[in-house]
Amino acid sequence: MMRVLILILVMASGWCSEVGAVEVKYWDRLPLAVPLTVGQERVLMLDEDVRVGLPSAIASKLRVQSVGGTVYLRAAEALPPTRLQLQSVKTGDIILIDIEALEGSEALEPVKIVAQAQSPDMEVAKDAAPAATPIPVVLTRYAAQNLYAPLRTVAPLPGVRRVPLTDSIAFSTLLPTERVSIKALAAWRLGDYWVTAVKIVNRGPGKVALDPRHLQATLYAATFQHPDLGLAGTPEDTTVAYLVTRGGGLKHALLLPLPKPEADDHES
């Protein structure tokens, strides 16, 4: 039976509920794919000023602006797969991104690029979180800040580490009562608890009221970024849910779909 604890988190200055969803990509020496839609501007958010290096062949076809750690990309026409370099003004470090611009009308959300600095072999301290605050609350708050707050303002959380996502996670059974699409964004672990941030997009004809009791998974806690989803195609049609599990990641907490009833056997 599903166990869901609704966590009510008080975020500083209310920033958590006032911003839209952001796609998070982690730089770990592998080029990051950043698709573009022709004629639409896509925003890349980093934690420091960067210079953008691009091939001269597309210089007249791609408008690039870099201001205060934010890069704005706008393709004037379709572009083939092309690699750009984002170089830190301060350290000289380089992040590689692969762009491709295609015709279309889909609005693409901003991308937050986070440098992977933590070692996957780091030992997890079981008592790292303050004793006065439950670990699920601390972990959920940490995940939300990593997705939405400037990295320099994220409070350190000793013992936490980011865990890799698996491509084999299928979310078709997570919220079966609603017409939504669900995609995992990132996951972290602290002690025996995991938190997975998933993006939920409304694909149905009407608004969707989000209720953690409708989530079909053995969750320890669930927190929605927003209480509901707006009409499909509007800026309000997307939100993020923070799903806390204990003893394993989200993949092991999802409930399998019910088997289809078989036809009764009749004796002759």
C-alpha positions as CSV (number, residue, x, y, z in Angstrom):
1,M,0.0,0.0,0.0
2,M,1.3,3.4,-0.9
3,R,2.7,5.5,1.9
4,V,2.9,9.1,1.1
5,L,3.8,11.9,3.5
6,I,3.0,15.4,2.3
7,L,5.8,17.7,3.2
8,I,5.1,21.4,3.4
9,L,8.4,23.3,2.8
10,V,8.8,26.9,3.6
11,M,11.2,28.3,1.0
12,A,13.0,31.6,1.5
13,S,11.4,34.5,-0.2
14,G,8.9,32.3,-1.9
15,W,11.2,31.9,-4.9
16,C,10.4,28.2,-5.3
17,S,6.8,28.7,-6.2
18,E,7.2,31.6,-8.5
19,V,9.5,30.3,-11.2
20,G,8.8,27.9,-14.1
21,A,10.5,24.6,-14.7
22,V,14.1,24.4,-15.7
23,E,15.9,21.5,-17.5
24,V,19.0,20.6,-15.5
25,K,22.1,19.2,-17.3
26,Y,25.2,18.1,-15.5
27,W,28.6,18.7,-17.1
28,D,30.9,15.7,-16.4
29,R,33.3,16.0,-19.4
30,L,30.7,14.7,-21.9
31,P,29.2,17.2,-24.4
32,L,25.7,18.3,-23.4
33,A,22.9,18.2,-26.0
34,V,21.0,21.5,-26.2
35,P,18.4,21.4,-29.1
36,L,17.1,24.7,-30.4
37,T,13.9,25.7,-32.2
38,V,14.4,28.1,-35.1
39,G,13.3,31.6,-34.3
40,Q,13.0,30.9,-30.5
41,E,15.5,32.0,-27.9
42,R,16.8,29.4,-25.5
43,V,18.5,30.4,-22.3
44,L,21.5,28.6,-20.7
45,M,22.1,29.4,-17.0
46,L,25.6,28.9,-15.4
47,D,27.1,30.0,-12.2
48,E,29.8,32.2,-13.7
49,D,30.5,34.4,-16.7
50,V,31.5,32.5,-19.9
51,R,32.7,33.3,-23.4
52,V,31.0,31.4,-26.2
53,G,33.1,29.9,-29.0
54,L,31.3,28.9,-32.1
55,P,32.4,27.9,-35.7
56,S,32.6,30.7,-38.2
57,A,30.3,28.8,-40.5
58,I,27.2,29.5,-38.3
59,A,28.2,32.8,-36.8
60,S,25.8,34.7,-39.0
61,K,23.0,32.2,-38.4
62,L,23.1,32.0,-34.6
63,R,22.7,35.0,-32.3
64,V,24.7,34.5,-29.1
65,Q,24.7,36.8,-26.1
66,S,26.5,36.0,-22.8
67,V,25.6,38.2,-19.8
68,G,26.5,37.6,-16.2
69,G,26.5,33.8,-16.4
70,T,23.5,33.6,-18.7
71,V,23.8,32.6,-22.4
72,Y,21.1,33.5,-24.9
73,L,20.9,31.4,-28.1
74,R,18.6,32.2,-31.1
75,A,18.9,30.4,-34.4
76,A,17.8,32.3,-37.5
77,E,17.5,29.1,-39.6
78,A,17.9,25.4,-39.3
79,L,21.4,24.4,-38.2
80,P,23.1,21.0,-38.4
81,P,24.5,19.4,-35.2
82,T,27.3,21.8,-34.1
83,R,29.6,21.9,-31.1
84,L,30.0,25.1,-29.1
85,Q,32.5,25.9,-26.3
86,L,31.5,27.7,-23.1
87,Q,34.7,29.0,-21.5
88,S,34.8,30.3,-17.9
89,V,36.1,33.9,-17.9
90,K,37.5,33.4,-14.4
91,T,39.1,29.9,-14.6
92,G,39.4,29.2,-18.3
93,D,37.5,25.9,-17.8
94,I,35.5,24.7,-20.9
95,I,32.0,23.2,-21.1
96,L,31.0,21.6,-24.5
97,I,27.5,21.8,-25.8
98,D,26.1,20.2,-29.0
99,I,23.3,22.3,-30.6
100,E,21.0,21.6,-33.5
101,A,18.3,24.0,-34.6
102,L,15.1,22.6,-36.2
103,E,11.9,24.2,-37.5
104,G,9.0,23.9,-35.1
105,S,6.7,25.6,-32.6
106,E,7.7,23.8,-29.4
107,A,8.8,26.1,-26.6
108,L,11.9,24.8,-24.9
109,E,12.5,25.5,-21.3
110,P,15.7,27.2,-20.0
111,V,18.7,24.9,-19.3
112,K,20.7,25.1,-16.1
113,I,24.2,23.7,-16.5
114,V,25.8,22.3,-13.3
115,A,29.4,21.2,-13.2
116,Q,29.8,17.8,-11.6
117,A,32.3,18.2,-8.8
118,Q,31.4,15.4,-6.4
119,S,33.0,12.0,-6.4
120,P,30.5,9.1,-6.8
121,D,32.6,7.2,-4.3
122,M,32.1,9.7,-1.6
123,E,31.0,8.1,1.7
124,V,27.6,9.1,2.9
125,A,27.4,10.3,6.4
126,K,24.3,8.9,8.0
127,D,24.1,11.7,10.6
128,A,25.0,14.5,8.2
129,A,21.7,16.4,8.4
130,P,20.8,18.4,11.5
131,A,19.0,16.3,14.0
132,A,16.2,18.9,14.4
133,T,15.1,18.7,10.8
134,P,13.9,15.4,9.2
135,I,16.2,14.2,6.5
136,P,13.4,14.1,3.9
137,V,12.7,17.8,4.4
138,V,16.4,18.7,4.2
139,L,16.9,16.6,1.1
140,T,13.8,17.9,-0.7
141,R,14.8,21.5,0.1
142,Y,18.3,20.9,-1.2
143,A,17.0,19.4,-4.4
144,A,14.7,22.4,-5.0
145,Q,17.4,24.9,-4.4
146,N,19.8,23.0,-6.8
147,L,17.1,23.2,-9.5
148,Y,16.0,26.8,-9.0
149,A,18.3,28.9,-6.8
150,P,21.6,30.4,-8.0
151,L,24.3,27.8,-7.1
152,R,26.2,30.3,-5.0
153,T,23.2,30.6,-2.6
154,V,22.7,26.8,-2.2
155,A,23.5,25.9,1.4
156,P,26.0,23.0,1.6
157,L,24.6,19.7,2.9
158,P,27.4,17.4,4.2
159,G,27.1,13.8,3.1
160,V,24.7,14.4,0.2
161,R,25.7,13.2,-3.3
162,R,24.1,13.2,-6.7
163,V,23.2,9.8,-8.0
164,P,23.0,8.9,-11.7
165,L,19.6,8.4,-13.4
166,T,18.8,5.3,-15.3
167,D,17.2,5.5,-18.7
168,S,15.1,2.4,-18.0
169,I,12.7,4.2,-15.6
170,A,9.2,4.1,-17.0
171,F,6.7,6.6,-15.5
172,S,3.5,5.4,-17.2
173,T,2.2,4.0,-13.9
174,L,3.2,6.9,-11.6
175,L,0.2,9.1,-12.1
176,P,-2.2,7.0,-14.2
177,T,-5.3,9.0,-13.4
178,E,-4.0,12.1,-15.4
179,R,-2.9,12.7,-18.9
180,V,0.6,13.9,-18.2
181,S,4.1,13.2,-19.3
182,I,6.8,12.6,-16.6
183,K,10.6,12.9,-17.0
184,A,13.3,12.5,-14.3
185,L,15.5,15.5,-14.0
186,A,18.0,14.7,-11.2
187,A,18.4,12.6,-8.0
188,W,20.4,12.9,-4.8
189,R,21.0,10.6,-1.8
190,L,21.6,11.3,1.8
191,G,22.1,8.4,4.1
192,D,19.3,5.9,3.5
193,Y,17.1,8.4,1.7
194,W,16.9,9.3,-2.0
195,V,15.1,12.3,-3.6
196,T,14.3,12.3,-7.3
197,A,13.1,15.5,-9.0
198,V,10.7,14.7,-11.9
199,K,9.2,17.1,-14.4
200,I,5.4,16.8,-15.0
201,V,3.8,18.3,-18.0
202,N,0.0,18.5,-18.6
203,R,-1.0,16.8,-21.9
204,G,-4.7,16.8,-21.4
205,P,-7.5,19.3,-22.3
206,G,-8.0,20.7,-18.8
207,K,-6.3,21.8,-15.6
208,V,-4.9,19.2,-13.3
209,A,-5.1,19.4,-9.5
210,L,-2.1,17.5,-8.1
211,D,-2.7,15.2,-5.2
212,P,0.2,13.1,-3.8
213,R,-2.3,10.4,-2.8
214,H,-2.7,9.7,-6.5
215,L,0.9,8.8,-7.0
216,Q,1.3,5.1,-7.6
217,A,4.6,4.3,-5.8
218,T,5.9,3.3,-2.4
219,L,7.1,6.8,-1.5
220,Y,8.3,8.1,1.8
221,A,7.4,11.6,0.9
222,A,6.2,13.7,-2.1
223,T,6.2,17.5,-2.6
224,F,4.9,19.3,-5.7
225,Q,6.5,22.6,-6.8
226,H,3.0,23.9,-7.6
227,P,-0.4,22.7,-6.5
228,D,-1.8,22.2,-10.0
229,L,-1.0,22.2,-13.7
230,G,-2.4,24.8,-16.1
231,L,-3.8,24.2,-19.5
232,A,-1.6,22.3,-21.9
233,G,0.5,24.7,-24.0
234,T,0.6,27.5,-21.4
235,P,3.6,28.4,-19.1
236,E,1.7,26.9,-16.2
237,D,1.4,23.5,-17.7
238,T,4.6,22.3,-16.2
239,T,5.8,21.6,-12.6
240,V,8.4,19.6,-10.7
241,A,7.7,16.9,-8.1
242,Y,10.2,15.9,-5.4
243,L,9.8,12.2,-4.6
244,V,11.6,10.8,-1.6
245,T,12.2,7.1,-1.2
246,R,14.0,5.1,1.5
247,G,16.3,2.2,1.0
248,G,16.5,2.6,-2.8
249,G,15.9,4.9,-5.7
250,L,12.7,5.8,-7.4
251,K,13.0,3.0,-10.0
252,H,12.4,0.4,-7.2
253,A,9.5,2.3,-5.7
254,L,7.3,2.4,-8.8
255,L,4.4,0.0,-8.8
256,L,4.0,-2.4,-11.7
257,P,0.9,-2.1,-13.8
258,L,-1.9,-4.6,-12.9
259,P,-1.8,-7.7,-15.0
260,K,-4.6,-7.9,-17.6
261,P,-7.3,-10.4,-16.6
262,E,-7.1,-13.6,-18.4
263,A,-10.1,-15.3,-19.9
264,D,-11.7,-17.9,-17.5
265,D,-11.0,-21.5,-18.4
266,H,-14.2,-23.5,-19.0
267,E,-14.3,-27.2,-18.6
268,S,-15.9,-29.1,-21.4
